[in-house]
Amino acid sequence: MEQQQVLPFALKVSAFVLSRLGKPFPGLTARMFLSMYSRPPKRKLRESHLAVKQKAAAARMRFSRYPFDERPITIYTYRWGQPGKKILLLHGWGGSPFDFRQMITALVNAGYEVIGIDAPAHGASEGRQTNLVQWMHVLEQLLGRIGPVHAIVGHSLGGLSAALALVHKQVQVPRLVMVSSAVSAPVFFRETFQLFRIPDRVMPRVQEIIIKTLQNDLRQLDLFKHIDQIKAGKILIAYDENDGVVKQEQIEDFLRQYPSIQSLKISSEGHFRIMRNEQVISRVVAFMA
């Protein structure tokens, strides 16, 4: 499944428009691109999602939106299992904590207290737009609020946001698991530009807008620039060689530069089904010991 195939039809149409506007109107195209990639797709929960949601103890927490914006945002959290070593689950873009339902069951059965959240602009949490910078800021506040966490398990953007927070924020954990996670926001943006044929001249404008509005540099949201700076005692990366969203070559290039990271490669599951793969779940539970 290619990245283009997992995008909603409306987003494909918008990308087509951006490819035509990029050359004559690079500034406008940059603003439209960032707006398009700041609105996560809405989704309806399945019966299996609702079943695991009903078993959770739900709560609301209030955090500031950004380091430079003290306006509050309400984030919904969910807990499973008895009090004990905490494992925090972070879903991906357009995802849900209930996507981890099989992993939640396995971790609770292993004796862990499992915590999930609806990221900003997802599920029951507030917001219509969000981004990686906001996810990192909310994660830093959440970790300060819920106390010591034994591990973070992040899927896709959730894994990247966790790793970058462990680089740039004053937080650390004993264990970090990244499942089908990109390792570089700039690389993802560049690949998206190529996929939708957006002219290169638009990218500097995108970087300018991010610096101005988010007070962050896109080029720093790249784990290749921060080898050995992820403040986690041990790291595990699980990925699928047939993932059409995150390229296998990118992950393996990163692993070669960071040989202390443990890894698990599987095949034939893709970007989303990997979360319920029995081999992956068993490896994650064993990694927590």
C-alpha positions as CSV (number, residue, x, y, z in Angstrom):
1,M,0.0,0.0,0.0
2,E,1.6,3.2,-1.1
3,Q,1.4,6.5,0.7
4,Q,-0.8,7.9,-2.0
5,Q,-3.3,5.0,-1.6
6,V,-3.8,5.6,2.2
7,L,-4.6,9.2,1.7
8,P,-8.3,10.3,1.5
9,F,-9.5,11.2,-2.0
10,A,-10.0,14.9,-1.0
11,L,-6.3,15.0,0.0
12,K,-5.2,13.6,-3.3
13,V,-7.2,16.3,-5.1
14,S,-5.6,19.0,-2.9
15,A,-2.2,17.6,-3.7
16,F,-2.9,17.8,-7.4
17,V,-3.9,21.4,-7.0
18,L,-0.6,22.1,-5.1
19,S,1.5,20.6,-7.8
20,R,0.0,23.2,-10.2
21,L,0.2,26.2,-7.9
22,G,3.7,25.6,-6.6
23,K,5.7,27.3,-9.4
24,P,3.7,30.5,-9.7
25,F,2.7,30.8,-6.1
26,P,5.2,29.1,-3.8
27,G,4.2,31.0,-0.6
28,L,0.5,30.2,-1.0
29,T,1.3,26.6,-1.9
30,A,3.4,26.3,1.3
31,R,0.5,27.5,3.4
32,M,-2.0,25.2,1.7
33,F,0.4,22.3,2.1
34,L,0.9,22.8,5.8
35,S,-2.8,23.3,6.4
36,M,-3.6,20.1,4.5
37,Y,-1.1,18.1,6.6
38,S,-2.3,19.7,9.8
39,R,-5.8,18.2,9.7
40,P,-5.9,14.6,10.6
41,P,-8.6,12.5,8.9
42,K,-11.7,11.7,11.0
43,R,-12.6,8.1,11.5
44,K,-15.4,6.1,13.1
45,L,-14.5,3.5,15.7
46,R,-15.3,-0.1,15.0
47,E,-17.0,-2.5,17.4
48,S,-13.7,-4.0,18.4
49,H,-12.4,-0.5,19.2
50,L,-15.4,0.3,21.3
51,A,-15.1,-2.9,23.2
52,V,-11.5,-2.1,24.3
53,K,-12.6,1.5,25.0
54,Q,-15.3,0.4,27.4
55,K,-12.8,-1.5,29.4
56,A,-10.7,1.6,30.0
57,A,-10.8,4.2,32.8
58,A,-11.1,7.4,30.9
59,A,-10.0,10.9,32.1
60,R,-9.4,14.4,30.9
61,M,-6.2,16.4,31.3
62,R,-5.6,20.0,30.4
63,F,-2.3,21.1,28.9
64,S,-0.9,24.2,27.3
65,R,-1.0,24.1,23.5
66,Y,2.7,25.0,22.8
67,P,5.7,26.3,24.8
68,F,4.8,29.7,23.4
69,D,1.0,29.4,23.7
70,E,-0.5,28.9,27.2
71,R,-4.1,28.5,26.0
72,P,-5.4,25.2,27.3
73,I,-6.2,22.1,25.3
74,T,-8.1,19.1,26.7
75,I,-6.6,15.7,26.1
76,Y,-8.4,12.4,26.8
77,T,-6.5,9.6,28.4
78,Y,-7.4,5.9,28.9
79,R,-6.0,3.4,31.4
80,W,-6.1,-0.4,31.5
81,G,-4.8,-2.8,34.1
82,Q,-3.9,-2.5,37.8
83,P,-1.5,0.2,39.1
84,G,2.1,-0.8,38.3
85,K,4.8,-0.2,35.8
86,K,3.3,2.2,33.3
87,I,3.5,1.8,29.5
88,L,2.3,4.7,27.4
89,L,0.9,4.0,23.9
90,L,1.0,6.7,21.3
91,H,-1.0,6.2,18.1
92,G,-0.2,7.6,14.7
93,W,-1.6,10.3,12.4
94,G,-5.4,9.7,12.1
95,G,-5.1,6.8,14.5
96,S,-6.5,5.9,17.9
97,P,-5.2,4.3,21.1
98,F,-7.7,1.5,20.5
99,D,-5.7,0.5,17.4
100,F,-3.4,-1.1,20.0
101,R,-6.2,-3.4,21.3
102,Q,-4.3,-6.7,21.0
103,M,-1.1,-5.2,22.4
104,I,-3.1,-3.7,25.3
105,T,-4.4,-7.1,26.2
106,A,-1.0,-8.7,26.1
107,L,0.6,-6.0,28.2
108,V,-2.1,-6.0,30.8
109,N,-1.9,-9.8,31.0
110,A,1.9,-9.4,31.6
111,G,1.1,-7.2,34.6
112,Y,1.6,-3.7,33.2
113,E,-0.5,-0.6,33.6
114,V,-1.3,0.6,30.1
115,I,-2.1,4.3,29.3
116,G,-3.3,5.6,25.9
117,I,-4.3,9.0,24.7
118,D,-6.3,10.7,22.0
119,A,-3.7,13.0,20.5
120,P,-4.6,16.6,19.8
121,A,-7.3,16.8,17.1
122,H,-7.9,13.1,17.4
123,G,-10.8,11.2,19.0
124,A,-12.3,13.0,21.9
125,S,-9.4,15.4,22.4
126,E,-9.7,19.1,21.5
127,G,-8.4,20.7,18.3
128,R,-9.0,20.6,14.6
129,Q,-5.4,21.1,13.5
130,T,-2.3,19.7,15.0
131,N,1.4,18.9,14.2
132,L,4.5,17.1,15.4
133,V,5.7,20.1,17.4
134,Q,2.4,20.1,19.4
135,W,2.6,16.3,20.0
136,M,6.1,16.7,21.4
137,H,4.9,19.5,23.8
138,V,1.8,17.6,25.0
139,L,3.9,14.5,25.5
140,E,6.4,16.3,27.7
141,Q,3.6,17.7,29.9
142,L,1.8,14.3,30.0
143,L,5.0,12.5,31.2
144,G,5.4,15.1,33.9
145,R,1.8,14.6,35.0
146,I,1.5,10.8,35.1
147,G,4.8,10.1,36.8
148,P,7.6,7.7,35.8
149,V,6.8,5.7,32.7
150,H,8.6,2.4,32.1
151,A,8.2,2.5,28.4
152,I,6.6,4.3,25.4
153,V,5.3,2.4,22.5
154,G,4.6,4.6,19.5
155,H,3.1,3.7,16.1
156,S,4.0,5.8,13.0
157,L,4.0,9.5,13.9
158,G,3.5,8.5,17.5
159,G,6.9,6.8,17.5
160,L,8.6,9.7,15.8
161,S,7.1,12.3,18.2
162,A,8.2,10.2,21.2
163,A,11.8,9.8,19.9
164,L,12.1,13.5,19.1
165,A,10.6,14.5,22.5
166,L,13.3,12.3,24.1
167,V,15.9,14.2,22.1
168,H,14.6,17.8,22.5
169,K,12.6,17.8,25.8
170,Q,13.6,17.2,29.4
171,V,12.2,13.7,29.5
172,Q,13.6,10.2,29.5
173,V,12.3,6.6,29.7
174,P,13.9,3.2,30.2
175,R,12.3,1.7,27.1
176,L,11.2,3.1,23.7
177,V,9.4,1.0,21.0
178,M,8.9,2.5,17.6
179,V,6.5,0.6,15.3
180,S,6.4,1.5,11.6
181,S,7.8,4.9,12.5
182,A,9.4,7.4,10.2
183,V,12.7,8.7,11.5
184,S,12.8,12.0,9.8
185,A,10.1,14.6,9.2
186,P,12.1,16.4,6.5
187,V,12.5,13.2,4.6
188,F,8.8,12.5,4.8
189,F,8.0,16.1,3.5
190,R,10.5,15.7,0.7
191,E,9.1,12.3,-0.3
192,T,5.6,13.8,-0.3
193,F,6.7,16.7,-2.5
194,Q,8.1,14.2,-5.0
195,L,5.0,12.0,-4.8
196,F,2.7,14.9,-5.7
197,R,5.2,16.7,-7.9
198,I,5.2,19.9,-5.8
199,P,8.1,22.1,-7.0
200,D,11.2,22.2,-4.8
201,R,11.0,26.0,-4.5
202,V,8.0,25.5,-2.1
203,M,10.1,23.8,0.6
204,P,12.0,26.8,1.8
205,R,8.7,28.6,2.2
206,V,7.4,25.7,4.3
207,Q,10.5,25.9,6.5
208,E,10.0,29.6,7.0
209,I,6.4,29.2,8.0
210,I,7.2,26.5,10.5
211,I,9.9,28.6,12.1
212,K,7.6,31.6,12.3
213,T,4.4,30.0,13.5
214,L,5.8,27.0,15.5
215,Q,9.1,28.4,16.6
216,N,10.8,25.2,15.5
217,D,13.1,24.2,12.7
218,L,11.8,21.4,10.4
219,R,15.4,20.4,9.9
220,Q,15.8,19.6,13.6
221,L,12.9,17.1,13.5
222,D,15.2,14.5,12.0
223,L,16.6,11.6,14.1
224,F,19.5,11.3,11.7
225,K,20.8,14.5,13.1
226,H,20.5,13.2,16.7
227,I,22.2,9.8,16.7
228,D,22.8,8.6,20.3
229,Q,20.8,11.6,21.7
230,I,17.5,9.7,22.3
231,K,17.2,9.6,26.1
232,A,15.9,6.0,26.3
233,G,17.8,3.1,28.1
234,K,16.9,0.7,25.3
235,I,15.2,1.1,21.9
236,L,13.4,-1.4,19.7
237,I,12.3,-0.6,16.2
238,A,9.7,-3.0,14.6
239,Y,9.0,-2.5,10.9
240,D,7.6,-4.3,7.8
241,E,9.5,-4.6,4.6
242,N,6.3,-4.1,2.7
243,D,5.3,-0.9,4.5
244,G,4.1,1.5,1.8
245,V,4.1,4.6,4.1
246,V,7.5,4.3,5.7
247,K,10.3,3.1,3.5
248,Q,12.3,0.1,4.7
249,E,15.5,1.6,3.3
250,Q,15.1,4.7,5.5
251,I,14.7,2.6,8.7
252,E,17.6,0.3,7.8
253,D,19.9,3.2,7.0
254,F,19.1,4.6,10.5
255,L,19.7,1.3,12.1
256,R,23.1,1.0,10.5
257,Q,24.1,4.4,12.0
258,Y,22.6,3.4,15.4
259,P,23.8,-0.2,16.0
260,S,22.7,-0.3,19.7
261,I,19.1,-0.2,18.7
262,Q,17.3,-3.6,18.6
263,S,15.1,-4.3,15.6
264,L,12.5,-6.7,14.3
265,K,11.6,-6.9,10.6
266,I,8.6,-8.7,9.4
267,S,6.8,-9.0,6.1
268,S,3.3,-9.0,4.6
269,E,1.6,-6.9,7.3
270,G,2.1,-3.4,6.0
271,H,1.9,-0.1,7.9
272,F,-1.2,-0.7,10.0
273,R,-1.7,-4.4,10.5
274,I,1.8,-4.7,12.1
275,M,0.2,-3.4,15.3
276,R,-1.7,-6.6,15.8
277,N,1.0,-9.0,14.5
278,E,1.6,-11.7,17.1
279,Q,5.3,-11.8,16.6
280,V,5.6,-8.0,17.1
281,I,3.4,-8.1,20.2
282,S,5.4,-11.0,21.7
283,R,8.7,-9.2,21.1
284,V,7.3,-5.9,22.6
285,V,6.2,-7.7,25.8
286,A,9.6,-9.5,26.1
287,F,11.4,-6.2,25.5
288,M,9.7,-4.7,28.5
289,A,11.2,-7.2,30.9
